[in-house]
């Protein structure tokens, strides 16, 4: 390995890649993103409903709890989705692409 320190740009790229891989590491988060991808660009105007996502995978109460308290908040915090907690509508976020 090279002993030279990483540049600021290399550090930011690595951090960004680590963040993206962390988000994609979970099957449930990938399912949300793929569901939005399947809708296509219309997901900005026609949101995905959380219940549709839950029906597309394992259907259990614990899955819904994890989705609401772990997966959707993480995706929203990282900017991959916009999630309206009151209506359970999910849209592509600014970092979706």
C-alpha positions as CSV (number, residue, x, y, z in Angstrom):
1,X,0.0,0.0,0.0
2,X,1.0,3.6,-0.6
3,X,2.0,5.5,2.5
4,X,1.0,8.9,1.0
5,X,-1.9,10.5,2.8
6,X,-5.2,10.8,0.9
7,X,-6.2,14.1,-0.6
8,X,-9.3,15.8,0.7
9,X,-11.1,14.8,-2.5
10,X,-10.1,11.1,-2.1
11,X,-11.2,11.2,1.6
12,X,-14.6,12.6,0.6
13,X,-15.0,10.1,-2.2
14,X,-14.2,7.2,0.2
15,X,-16.6,8.6,2.8
16,X,-19.4,8.9,0.2
17,X,-18.8,5.4,-1.0
18,X,-18.8,4.0,2.5
19,X,-22.1,5.8,3.2
20,X,-23.7,4.5,0.0
21,X,-22.6,0.9,0.8
22,X,-23.9,1.2,4.3
23,X,-27.3,2.2,3.1
24,X,-27.3,-0.5,0.4
25,X,-26.2,-3.2,2.8
26,X,-29.7,-4.0,4.0
27,X,-32.1,-5.9,1.8
28,X,-35.1,-3.9,3.1
29,X,-33.5,-0.6,2.2
30,X,-32.6,-1.9,-1.2
31,X,-36.2,-3.0,-1.7
32,X,-37.4,0.5,-1.1
33,X,-34.9,2.0,-3.5
34,X,-35.7,-0.7,-6.2
35,X,-39.4,-0.1,-5.8
36,X,-38.8,3.7,-6.4
37,X,-36.6,2.8,-9.4
38,X,-39.4,0.6,-10.8
39,X,-41.8,3.5,-10.7
40,X,-39.2,5.6,-12.6
41,X,-39.1,9.4,-12.8
42,X,-42.8,9.5,-11.9
43,X,-41.9,8.7,-8.3
44,X,-41.3,12.5,-7.8
45,X,-45.0,13.1,-8.6
46,X,-46.6,9.8,-7.8
47,X,-45.2,8.6,-4.5
48,X,-44.7,5.0,-3.4
49,X,-46.8,3.9,-0.5
50,X,-45.1,2.1,2.4
51,X,-47.8,-0.6,2.4
52,X,-46.9,-1.4,-1.2
53,X,-43.3,-1.9,-0.2
54,X,-44.2,-4.1,2.7
55,X,-46.4,-6.3,0.5
56,X,-43.5,-6.8,-1.9
57,X,-41.4,-8.5,0.7
58,X,-41.6,-10.3,4.0
59,X,-45.0,-9.4,5.6
60,X,-44.6,-9.2,9.3
61,X,-45.3,-6.7,12.0
62,X,-41.6,-6.6,13.0
63,X,-40.7,-5.8,9.4
64,X,-43.0,-2.8,9.4
65,X,-41.6,-1.6,12.8
66,X,-38.0,-1.9,11.5
67,X,-39.0,-0.1,8.3
68,X,-40.5,2.8,10.2
69,X,-37.9,3.1,12.9
70,X,-34.7,2.0,11.1
71,X,-34.7,1.7,7.4
72,X,-36.9,4.7,6.2
73,X,-35.3,7.1,8.6
74,X,-31.8,6.1,7.5
75,X,-32.7,6.5,3.8
76,X,-34.3,9.8,4.5
77,X,-31.4,11.1,6.6
78,X,-28.9,10.2,3.9
79,X,-31.1,12.0,1.2
80,X,-32.0,8.9,-0.8
81,X,-35.7,9.2,-0.2
82,X,-38.2,11.8,1.0
83,X,-40.7,10.2,3.4
84,X,-43.8,11.7,4.7
85,X,-44.3,10.0,8.1
86,X,-48.0,11.1,8.3
87,X,-49.1,9.7,5.0
88,X,-46.3,7.0,4.6
89,X,-45.6,8.3,1.1
90,X,-42.1,7.7,-0.2
91,X,-40.5,9.7,-3.0
92,X,-37.0,9.8,-4.6
93,X,-34.7,12.1,-2.6
94,X,-32.0,14.4,-3.8
95,X,-29.3,11.8,-3.6
96,X,-31.5,9.0,-5.2
97,X,-29.6,9.0,-8.5
